[in-house]
Amino acid sequence: MASAAEQVIFFVYDLLSCTTTIFTTNLRNFTASSISMSDKIFLAKLGAKIRKIRKEKSLSLDKLAALCDYEKANLSRIESGKTNTTILTLYTLSRVMGVRVSDFFED
């Protein structure tokens, strides 16, 4: 098992290997109705990818929410592209589902 320092290094490396889209998209929490169409498309694709990975892992929305200690409604909004999310939420989702954060941004 990796030490806490190694986990941070892996997380930072994984974050830096994400597509440049993540760095040009504002990751503060706000609703999709307050952002541009290209941002809405980005959030919809991100949410769809999270949903796809969740289903590949045979996790229900309820189960993933419980494992992450998040509200099911919040995860549903993320998966439907209706809200932006934080990088910490993406990190938690990736850790619980056993994937890299960058997997959420790959086609």
C-alpha positions in Angstrom: 0.0 0.0 0.0 1.3 3.4 -0.9 2.1 5.9 1.8 0.1 9.1 2.2 2.9 11.1 0.5 3.0 8.6 -2.4 -0.8 8.9 -2.8 -0.5 12.7 -3.0 2.3 12.3 -5.6 0.2 9.9 -7.6 -2.9 12.2 -7.3 -0.9 15.2 -8.5 0.7 13.3 -11.4 -2.8 12.0 -12.4 -4.2 15.4 -12.2 -1.5 16.9 -14.4 -1.9 14.1 -17.0 -5.6 15.1 -17.5 -6.5 16.8 -20.7 -6.0 20.5 -20.9 -9.8 20.9 -20.8 -9.9 20.5 -17.1 -7.4 23.3 -16.6 -9.4 25.7 -18.9 -12.7 24.9 -17.2 -13.6 26.7 -14.1 -14.0 24.1 -11.4 -15.9 26.2 -8.8 -19.3 24.9 -7.9 -22.1 26.6 -9.8 -25.0 25.5 -11.9 -24.8 24.6 -15.6 -27.3 27.3 -16.4 -24.8 30.0 -15.5 -22.1 28.8 -17.9 -21.4 28.8 -21.6 -22.6 26.1 -24.0 -19.0 24.7 -24.4 -18.8 24.3 -20.6 -22.3 22.7 -20.6 -21.1 20.2 -23.2 -17.9 19.5 -21.1 -19.9 18.9 -18.0 -22.3 16.6 -19.8 -19.4 14.6 -21.2 -17.7 14.4 -17.8 -21.0 13.3 -16.2 -21.6 10.7 -18.9 -18.1 9.3 -18.4 -18.5 9.1 -14.6 -21.8 7.3 -15.1 -20.3 4.9 -17.7 -17.4 4.0 -15.3 -19.9 3.6 -12.4 -22.0 1.2 -14.4 -18.9 -0.7 -15.6 -18.0 -1.2 -12.0 -21.6 -2.5 -11.3 -22.2 0.3 -8.8 -25.7 1.7 -8.3 -25.9 5.5 -7.7 -27.1 4.7 -4.2 -24.1 2.5 -3.5 -21.5 4.9 -5.0 -23.1 7.7 -3.0 -22.8 5.7 0.2 -19.2 4.7 -0.5 -18.3 8.3 -1.1 -20.4 9.7 1.8 -22.2 11.9 -0.7 -25.9 12.6 -1.3 -27.4 10.6 -4.1 -29.0 13.7 -5.6 -25.6 15.5 -5.8 -24.1 12.6 -7.7 -27.1 12.5 -10.0 -26.6 16.2 -10.8 -22.9 15.5 -11.6 -23.7 12.6 -13.8 -26.4 14.5 -15.7 -24.0 17.5 -16.2 -26.3 19.8 -14.3 -23.6 21.0 -11.9 -19.9 21.5 -11.8 -17.9 19.5 -9.3 -14.7 20.0 -7.4 -11.5 18.2 -8.1 -11.7 16.7 -4.6 -15.1 15.1 -5.5 -13.5 13.7 -8.7 -10.6 12.4 -6.7 -13.0 10.7 -4.2 -15.0 9.2 -7.0 -11.9 7.9 -8.7 -10.5 6.4 -5.5 -13.8 4.7 -4.7 -14.2 3.3 -8.2 -10.6 2.3 -8.5 -9.7 4.5 -11.5 -7.5 7.5 -12.2 -9.0 11.0 -12.2 -7.7 11.3 -15.8 -10.0 8.4 -16.8 -12.9 10.7 -16.4 -11.5 12.9 -19.2 -10.5 10.2 -21.7 -12.7 9.4 -24.7 
